[in-house]
């Protein structure tokens, strides 16, 4: 039960991050939005550039956040404000 609660908390947190990063509220993160959000995270720009359509869906964005969390990397210093 505790893992389901943690997973739900992660989904809520990632959803909040996505809302902050999706500045134009179109449901996707553009390259410029991704750079602005992840700036200062330590994630190399070439990693973000691997996306085929230059846009991040909610799922792609959450995968990036999850991988960063597993590596102990914060999303960005401005994302948590």
C-alpha positions in Angstrom: 0.0 0.0 0.0 2.8 2.4 0.8 4.4 2.0 -2.6 1.1 2.9 -4.3 0.9 6.0 -2.2 4.5 6.9 -3.1 3.7 6.3 -6.8 0.6 8.5 -6.5 2.7 11.2 -4.8 5.3 11.0 -7.6 2.6 11.3 -10.3 1.2 14.4 -8.6 4.7 15.9 -8.3 5.6 15.1 -11.9 2.2 16.5 -13.0 2.9 19.7 -11.1 6.4 20.0 -12.7 4.8 19.4 -16.1 2.4 22.3 -15.5 5.3 24.6 -14.6 7.3 23.6 -17.7 4.4 23.8 -20.2 4.4 27.6 -20.4 2.0 27.8 -23.3 -0.4 25.2 -21.9 -0.5 23.2 -25.1 0.0 19.8 -23.4 3.5 19.3 -24.7 6.9 20.7 -23.7 8.7 22.4 -26.6 12.5 22.4 -26.9 12.6 26.0 -25.5 10.3 25.0 -22.6 12.4 22.0 -21.9 15.7 24.0 -21.9 14.1 26.6 -19.6 12.8 24.0 -17.2 15.8 21.7 -17.1 18.4 24.5 -17.1 20.5 24.0 -14.0 19.5 20.4 -13.5 22.8 19.0 -14.8 21.1 17.0 -17.5 23.2 17.4 -20.7 21.4 19.2 -23.5 22.3 16.5 -26.0 20.2 14.1 -23.9 17.1 16.3 -24.3 18.0 16.7 -28.0 17.4 13.0 -28.6 13.7 13.4 -28.8 12.5 12.8 -32.4 9.8 15.5 -32.6 11.4 18.3 -30.5 8.4 18.1 -28.1 8.0 16.2 -24.9 4.6 14.6 -24.1 3.5 14.2 -20.5 4.8 10.6 -20.6 8.2 11.6 -22.0 8.5 14.4 -19.5 7.7 12.1 -16.6 10.2 9.5 -17.8 12.9 12.2 -17.9 12.0 13.3 -14.3 11.9 9.7 -13.1 15.3 9.0 -14.5 16.7 12.2 -13.0 15.2 11.3 -9.7 16.8 7.8 -9.8 20.1 9.4 -10.6 19.7 11.9 -7.7 19.5 14.9 -10.0 17.1 17.7 -9.2 14.8 18.8 -12.1 16.1 22.4 -11.7 16.5 25.0 -9.1 13.7 27.1 -10.3 11.2 24.2 -10.8 10.6 23.7 -7.1 9.8 27.3 -6.3 
